Amino acid sequence: MKVKLPGIIGALSVNYVFILSTILDLGLPQTMAVAFVSTVAQNWIMSKARPQPIQVAFNLGAISIFSTFAYRVHHSGWLAALDPSAPMLLLWTASAYFLTNTMAVAGVIALTEGRRISRTWVDNFFWTAPHYLFGACLALLISACNHRFGWQYSVLVMPGIYLLYRSYHLYLGRLEEEKKHVAEVADLHLRTIEALALAIEAKDDTTHSHLRRVQVYALEIAHELGLSEEETRALEAASLLHDIGKLAVPEYIINKPGRRTKEEFEKMKVHPVVGAEILECVQFPYPVVPIVRSHHEKWDGSEYPDGLKGEQIPIGARILSAVDCLDALASDRQYRRALPLDKALAEVVSLSGTAFDPHVVDILQRRNQELEQKARSAPPQTANRLSTRVRINRGEAPAAGLATASADTSVSARMGFIGSIASAR
């Protein structure tokens, strides 16, 4: 009667009930024999994959230590002197077995799979403590049946042991379903991010080929600065979506080949606010919105939309601001050619402490060659481009018909288009 732990290489069984029973009524050799037999059964009976020799060796060696330790605790004179009652002695015995067993297994799983020992223990074993105490009660009941009625009556406790196994099975099944649901939600958010990134690409063609560079740079800096997993995931999404507010900015302003007028720049400045409002509707489980809203803020508090200064600016926005500027300088724009990467980096470094967080700039300056190599070798985030330049052959005219055009009116049509741009502004 064992169940596999979800997400890690490990299983739980009810063998500790029989080990505790043996500790209560028999000697250490018998306890070791029961521990060995139950461990071999757990490794080999109804096992989908044959365990490796090193796993069997660890399990047998560990169970020997745990069982011996629990036996010594139960039969120690100083513990009996404190409280000789059977329930208290068994409580201490079960607690000793639980802690040594689960901590050791959590430790080897953490070392094998690159996890934190404390987090592995809390996530996968801490919740089993009540089950161990219930198992200890069953062991005490078995012992009472042995002494009062004979060992045959201890068979009546078996339904309780099966109930303990079923509770493991049901709880872990529900836990597996919850983890599956969390994975599905995470996958949904990822698809949402990719879809929104495609929407940005449809508006601004200069974005698509550079999103990956911004993302790679930003995540590497986040790892070096020791950001939490939640902050890192938020930055990962924001690096793709920070310009989604440009959907609210007229296309002629975004793709204008020259400098923008004051009125055009005022319209451009709304895109971080609009982007934050759009992403609020998505309800990301991590703080993407503050990063998108503040990614144009400057370290000295001189920029928009809120005039935040220094560490008032979210750390993700500080990273994104510097990386986005470096990428913009090193990329072709309608109004200028791309700068070489070293010159673009020199521009960013010159603004350290005024426009950008000095810590972020220091990392960019120190690791720029490594980061650029990673960005170039990284696969594209979005697999498909939108069909914005496809010619549709069907549908020769709308229901209202088409306006007539001739060579004589082409110039005036172009002038009218320019007039409409001015009017839109």
C-alpha positions as CSV (number, residue, x, y, z in Angstrom):
1,M,0.0,0.0,0.0
2,K,2.0,2.9,-1.4
3,V,1.4,6.1,-3.3
4,K,3.7,8.0,-5.6
5,L,4.5,11.6,-4.5
6,P,3.6,14.1,-7.3
7,G,6.4,16.0,-8.9
8,I,9.4,14.2,-7.3
9,I,10.9,10.8,-7.3
10,G,9.5,9.2,-4.1
11,A,6.6,7.3,-2.6
12,L,4.7,7.1,0.7
13,S,3.6,3.9,2.3
14,V,2.1,2.7,5.6
15,N,5.0,0.5,6.6
16,Y,5.8,2.8,9.6
17,V,2.7,1.5,11.3
18,F,4.2,-2.0,11.4
19,I,7.6,-0.7,12.3
20,L,6.1,1.2,15.3
21,S,4.1,-1.9,16.3
22,T,7.3,-3.9,16.3
23,I,9.1,-1.3,18.4
24,L,6.3,-1.5,21.0
25,D,6.1,-5.3,21.4
26,L,9.4,-6.9,20.0
27,G,13.1,-6.3,20.1
28,L,15.5,-4.4,17.9
29,P,16.4,-7.4,15.6
30,Q,12.7,-8.0,14.8
31,T,12.2,-4.2,14.2
32,M,15.1,-4.3,11.7
33,A,13.7,-7.4,10.0
34,V,10.2,-5.8,9.6
35,A,11.8,-2.6,8.3
36,F,14.0,-4.4,5.8
37,V,11.1,-6.6,4.5
38,S,8.7,-3.6,4.2
39,T,11.3,-1.6,2.4
40,V,12.1,-4.3,-0.1
41,A,8.4,-4.8,-0.7
42,Q,8.0,-1.0,-1.3
43,N,10.8,-1.0,-3.8
44,W,9.9,-4.1,-5.8
45,I,6.2,-5.1,-5.5
46,M,3.9,-3.3,-7.9
47,S,6.8,-1.0,-9.0
48,K,6.5,0.3,-12.5
49,A,10.3,0.8,-12.8
50,R,12.9,-1.4,-11.2
51,P,14.8,0.8,-8.7
52,Q,18.5,1.4,-9.2
53,P,20.9,-0.3,-6.9
54,I,22.0,3.0,-5.3
55,Q,18.3,3.7,-4.5
56,V,17.8,0.3,-2.9
57,A,21.0,0.8,-0.9
58,F,20.0,4.2,0.3
59,N,16.5,3.1,1.3
60,L,17.8,0.0,3.2
61,G,20.5,2.0,4.9
62,A,18.2,4.8,5.8
63,I,15.4,2.6,7.2
64,S,18.0,0.9,9.4
65,I,19.1,4.2,10.9
66,F,15.6,5.5,11.3
67,S,14.2,2.3,12.9
68,T,17.2,2.0,15.2
69,F,16.9,5.6,16.3
70,A,13.2,5.4,16.9
71,Y,13.7,2.1,18.9
72,R,16.4,3.8,21.1
73,V,14.1,6.8,21.7
74,H,11.2,4.6,22.8
75,H,13.4,2.5,25.1
76,S,15.5,5.3,26.6
77,G,15.5,5.5,30.4
78,W,15.5,9.3,30.6
79,L,12.4,9.6,28.4
80,A,10.6,7.0,30.5
81,A,11.6,9.0,33.6
82,L,9.9,12.1,32.2
83,D,6.6,10.4,31.4
84,P,6.4,6.6,31.5
85,S,2.8,6.4,29.9
86,A,2.6,4.4,26.7
87,P,0.9,7.1,24.6
88,M,3.5,9.8,25.4
89,L,6.4,7.4,24.8
90,L,4.8,6.4,21.4
91,L,4.3,10.1,20.6
92,W,8.0,10.8,21.0
93,T,8.9,7.6,19.1
94,A,6.6,8.5,16.2
95,S,7.9,12.0,16.1
96,A,11.5,10.9,16.0
97,Y,10.8,8.4,13.2
98,F,8.8,11.0,11.2
99,L,11.5,13.7,11.4
100,T,14.5,11.5,10.6
101,N,12.7,9.6,7.8
102,T,11.2,12.6,6.0
103,M,14.1,15.0,6.5
104,A,16.6,12.4,5.1
105,V,14.4,11.6,2.1
106,A,13.7,15.2,1.4
107,G,17.4,15.9,1.6
108,V,18.4,13.3,-0.9
109,I,15.6,14.3,-3.3
110,A,16.6,18.0,-3.0
111,L,20.2,17.2,-3.8
112,T,19.3,14.9,-6.7
113,E,16.8,17.3,-8.3
114,G,18.5,20.6,-7.5
115,R,15.9,21.8,-5.0
116,R,16.0,23.5,-1.6
117,I,15.8,20.9,1.2
118,S,13.5,23.0,3.4
119,R,11.1,23.7,0.6
120,T,11.1,20.1,-0.5
121,W,10.3,18.9,3.0
122,V,7.5,21.5,3.6
123,D,5.9,20.9,0.2
124,N,6.0,17.1,0.2
125,F,6.3,15.7,3.8
126,F,5.3,18.3,6.4
127,W,1.6,17.6,5.7
128,T,2.1,13.9,6.5
129,A,2.7,14.6,10.2
130,P,-0.9,14.0,11.2
131,H,-0.9,10.7,9.3
132,Y,2.1,9.6,11.3
133,L,0.4,10.4,14.5
134,F,-2.7,8.5,13.4
135,G,-0.5,5.6,12.4
136,A,1.0,5.7,15.9
137,C,-2.5,5.4,17.4
138,L,-3.1,2.3,15.2
139,A,0.2,0.8,16.3
140,L,-0.8,1.4,20.0
141,L,-4.2,-0.3,19.2
142,I,-2.4,-3.3,17.7
143,S,-0.2,-3.5,20.8
144,A,-3.3,-3.3,23.1
145,C,-5.0,-6.1,21.1
146,N,-1.9,-8.3,21.4
147,H,-1.6,-8.0,25.1
148,R,-5.3,-8.1,26.0
149,F,-6.9,-10.4,23.5
150,G,-4.1,-12.1,21.6
151,W,-2.4,-11.2,18.3
152,Q,-5.3,-12.6,16.2
153,Y,-7.5,-9.7,17.2
154,S,-4.9,-7.1,15.9
155,V,-6.3,-8.1,12.4
156,L,-9.3,-5.9,13.3
157,V,-7.0,-2.8,13.0
158,M,-6.2,-3.5,9.3
159,P,-9.2,-1.5,8.0
160,G,-7.8,1.5,9.8
161,I,-4.5,1.0,8.1
162,Y,-6.2,0.7,4.8
163,L,-8.1,3.9,5.6
164,L,-4.8,5.6,6.2
165,Y,-3.5,4.4,2.8
166,R,-6.7,5.7,1.1
167,S,-6.4,9.1,2.7
168,Y,-2.8,9.3,1.3
169,H,-4.2,8.2,-2.1
170,L,-7.1,10.7,-2.2
171,Y,-5.0,13.7,-0.9
172,L,-2.2,13.1,-3.3
173,G,-4.6,12.6,-6.2
174,R,-6.2,15.9,-5.4
175,L,-2.7,17.5,-5.1
176,E,-1.8,16.1,-8.5
177,E,-5.0,17.6,-10.0
178,E,-4.2,21.0,-8.4
179,K,-0.7,20.9,-9.9
180,K,-2.1,20.0,-13.3
181,H,-4.6,22.9,-13.0
182,V,-1.8,25.3,-12.1
183,A,0.3,24.1,-15.0
184,E,-2.7,24.6,-17.4
185,V,-3.3,28.2,-16.0
186,A,0.4,28.9,-16.5
187,D,0.3,27.6,-20.0
188,L,-2.8,29.8,-20.7
189,H,-1.0,32.9,-19.5
190,L,1.9,32.0,-21.7
191,R,-0.4,31.7,-24.7
192,T,-2.0,35.0,-23.7
193,I,1.4,36.7,-23.6
194,E,2.3,35.3,-27.0
195,A,-1.0,36.4,-28.5
196,L,-0.6,39.9,-27.1
197,A,3.0,40.0,-28.4
198,L,1.6,39.2,-31.9
199,A,-0.8,42.1,-31.5
200,I,2.1,44.5,-30.8
201,E,3.9,43.2,-33.8
202,A,0.9,43.9,-36.0
203,K,1.1,47.6,-34.9
204,D,4.8,48.1,-34.8
205,D,7.0,46.0,-37.1
206,T,10.2,47.1,-35.4
207,T,9.3,45.2,-32.2
208,H,9.1,41.6,-33.3
209,S,12.8,41.0,-34.2
210,H,14.0,42.6,-30.9
211,L,11.6,41.3,-28.3
212,R,13.7,38.2,-27.7
213,R,16.9,40.3,-27.1
214,V,15.1,42.4,-24.5
215,Q,13.7,39.4,-22.8
216,V,17.0,37.5,-22.6
217,Y,18.9,40.5,-21.3
218,A,16.3,41.3,-18.8
219,L,16.0,37.8,-17.4
220,E,19.8,37.4,-17.1
221,I,20.0,40.6,-15.1
222,A,17.1,39.6,-12.9
223,H,18.9,36.3,-12.1
224,E,22.1,38.1,-11.1
225,L,20.2,40.6,-9.0
226,G,18.5,37.7,-7.1
227,L,14.9,38.6,-8.0
228,S,12.2,36.3,-6.7
229,E,10.5,33.8,-8.9
230,E,7.4,36.0,-9.0
231,E,9.3,39.1,-9.9
232,T,11.2,37.2,-12.6
233,R,8.1,35.8,-14.2
234,A,6.5,39.2,-14.2
235,L,9.6,40.7,-15.9
236,E,9.5,37.9,-18.5
237,A,6.0,38.8,-19.4
238,A,6.6,42.5,-19.3
239,S,9.6,42.3,-21.6
240,L,7.3,41.0,-24.3
241,L,4.3,43.2,-23.5
242,H,5.7,46.6,-22.4
243,D,4.8,48.3,-25.6
244,I,1.2,46.9,-25.9
245,G,-0.1,50.4,-25.1
246,K,1.1,51.5,-28.6
247,L,-2.1,49.9,-29.9
248,A,-3.8,53.2,-28.7
249,V,-1.3,55.4,-30.6
250,P,-1.9,56.3,-34.3
251,E,0.4,54.3,-36.5
252,Y,1.7,57.4,-38.3
253,I,3.2,58.6,-35.0
254,I,4.8,55.2,-34.2
255,N,6.4,54.8,-37.6
256,K,7.1,58.5,-38.3
257,P,10.5,58.7,-40.1
258,G,11.5,62.0,-38.4
259,R,11.3,63.7,-35.1
260,R,7.8,63.8,-33.5
261,T,6.1,67.1,-32.7
262,K,5.1,68.0,-29.2
263,E,1.5,67.0,-29.8
264,E,2.7,63.6,-31.2
265,F,5.0,63.0,-28.3
266,E,2.1,63.8,-25.9
267,K,0.1,61.1,-27.7
268,M,3.0,58.7,-27.5
269,K,3.4,59.2,-23.7
270,V,0.0,57.5,-23.0
271,H,1.2,54.1,-24.2
272,P,2.6,52.9,-20.8
273,V,-0.6,53.9,-19.0
274,V,-2.8,52.3,-21.7
275,G,-0.6,49.2,-21.7
276,A,-1.0,48.8,-17.9
277,E,-4.8,49.2,-18.2
278,I,-5.0,46.6,-20.9
279,L,-2.9,44.1,-18.9
280,E,-5.0,44.7,-15.8
281,C,-7.8,42.9,-17.6
282,V,-5.6,39.8,-17.9
283,Q,-5.1,39.5,-14.1
284,F,-1.7,38.0,-14.2
285,P,-0.8,36.1,-11.0
286,Y,2.5,38.2,-10.8
287,P,3.0,42.0,-10.9
288,V,3.3,42.6,-14.7
289,V,1.2,45.8,-14.6
290,P,3.6,48.0,-12.5
291,I,6.5,47.1,-14.7
292,V,4.7,48.0,-17.9
293,R,3.4,51.3,-16.4
294,S,6.8,52.4,-15.2
295,H,9.1,51.2,-17.9
296,H,9.7,54.8,-19.1
297,E,10.5,56.2,-15.7
298,K,14.0,57.5,-15.1
299,W,16.3,57.1,-12.1
300,D,16.3,60.8,-11.4
301,G,12.5,61.1,-11.6
302,S,12.4,63.2,-14.8
303,E,10.2,61.0,-17.0
304,Y,6.7,59.8,-17.4
305,P,4.0,58.8,-16.5
306,D,4.3,59.3,-12.7
307,G,7.7,60.8,-12.2
308,L,8.9,58.0,-9.9
309,K,12.5,58.3,-8.7
310,G,15.2,55.8,-7.7
311,E,14.0,52.8,-5.9
312,Q,10.4,54.0,-6.1
313,I,10.5,52.5,-9.6
314,P,9.8,48.8,-9.6
315,I,13.0,46.8,-10.0
316,G,11.6,45.0,-13.1
317,A,10.9,48.4,-14.7
318,R,14.4,49.6,-13.9
319,I,15.9,46.6,-15.6
320,L,13.5,46.8,-18.6
321,S,14.2,50.6,-19.0
322,A,17.9,50.1,-19.4
323,V,17.7,47.0,-21.6
324,D,15.0,48.5,-23.8
325,C,17.1,51.7,-24.4
326,L,20.1,49.6,-25.3
327,D,18.1,47.6,-27.7
328,A,16.5,50.7,-29.3
329,L,20.0,52.3,-29.8
330,A,21.4,49.1,-31.3
331,S,18.4,48.6,-33.7
332,D,17.4,50.3,-36.9
333,R,14.7,53.0,-36.6
334,Q,12.8,55.0,-39.2
335,Y,14.7,58.1,-38.3
336,R,18.3,56.6,-37.9
337,R,20.5,53.6,-38.5
338,A,21.4,51.3,-35.6
339,L,24.5,52.1,-33.6
340,P,27.2,49.4,-33.0
341,L,26.6,47.6,-29.8
342,D,29.6,49.0,-28.1
343,K,28.5,52.6,-28.9
344,A,25.0,51.9,-27.8
345,L,26.3,50.5,-24.5
346,A,28.5,53.6,-24.1
347,E,25.3,55.8,-24.4
348,V,23.5,53.8,-21.7
349,V,26.6,53.9,-19.4
350,S,26.8,57.6,-19.8
351,L,23.2,57.8,-18.4
352,S,23.9,55.6,-15.3
353,G,22.7,57.3,-12.2
354,T,20.5,59.8,-14.1
355,A,18.3,57.8,-16.4
356,F,19.1,54.3,-15.3
357,D,19.8,52.3,-12.1
358,P,23.6,52.1,-11.7
359,H,23.4,48.4,-10.5
360,V,21.6,47.4,-13.7
361,V,24.0,49.4,-15.9
362,D,27.0,47.8,-14.2
363,I,25.7,44.3,-15.1
364,L,25.0,45.4,-18.6
365,Q,28.5,46.8,-19.0
366,R,30.2,43.8,-17.4
367,R,28.2,41.1,-19.3
368,N,27.2,42.7,-22.6
369,Q,29.1,40.3,-24.8
370,E,27.8,37.2,-23.0
371,L,24.2,38.5,-23.0
372,E,24.4,39.4,-26.7
373,Q,25.6,35.9,-27.5
374,K,22.7,34.4,-25.5
375,A,20.2,36.6,-27.2
376,R,21.4,35.7,-30.7
377,S,21.3,32.0,-30.0
378,A,17.9,32.0,-28.3
379,P,15.0,30.7,-30.3
380,P,12.2,33.2,-31.2
381,Q,9.4,33.5,-28.7
382,T,6.6,33.6,-31.2
383,A,6.5,30.9,-33.9
384,N,4.1,32.7,-36.4
385,R,4.0,36.1,-37.9
386,L,0.7,37.8,-38.6
387,S,-0.5,38.0,-42.2
388,T,-0.5,41.8,-42.3
389,R,0.9,41.9,-45.9
390,V,-1.1,39.1,-47.5
391,R,-3.2,40.1,-50.6
392,I,-6.7,38.7,-50.4
393,N,-8.0,37.9,-53.9
394,R,-11.7,37.4,-53.1
395,G,-14.0,40.4,-52.3
396,E,-13.5,42.8,-55.2
397,A,-15.6,45.6,-53.7
398,P,-17.4,46.4,-50.4
399,A,-21.2,46.6,-50.4
400,A,-21.1,50.4,-50.6
401,G,-18.8,50.2,-53.6
402,L,-15.3,51.7,-54.3
403,A,-14.4,55.3,-54.9
404,T,-13.2,56.0,-58.5
405,A,-9.5,56.9,-58.8
406,S,-7.4,58.1,-61.8
407,A,-4.0,59.2,-62.5
408,D,-5.1,62.8,-62.5
409,T,-6.4,62.5,-58.9
410,S,-3.5,60.5,-57.5
411,V,-1.6,63.5,-56.3
412,S,-4.6,65.1,-54.7
413,A,-5.4,61.8,-53.1
414,R,-2.0,61.7,-51.5
415,M,-2.4,65.3,-50.4
416,G,-5.7,64.4,-48.9
417,F,-4.1,61.6,-47.0
418,I,-1.5,64.0,-45.6
419,G,-4.3,66.3,-44.6
420,S,-6.0,63.5,-42.8
421,I,-2.8,62.8,-40.9
422,A,-2.8,66.4,-39.8
423,S,-6.4,66.2,-38.8
424,A,-5.9,63.1,-36.8
425,R,-3.0,64.7,-35.0
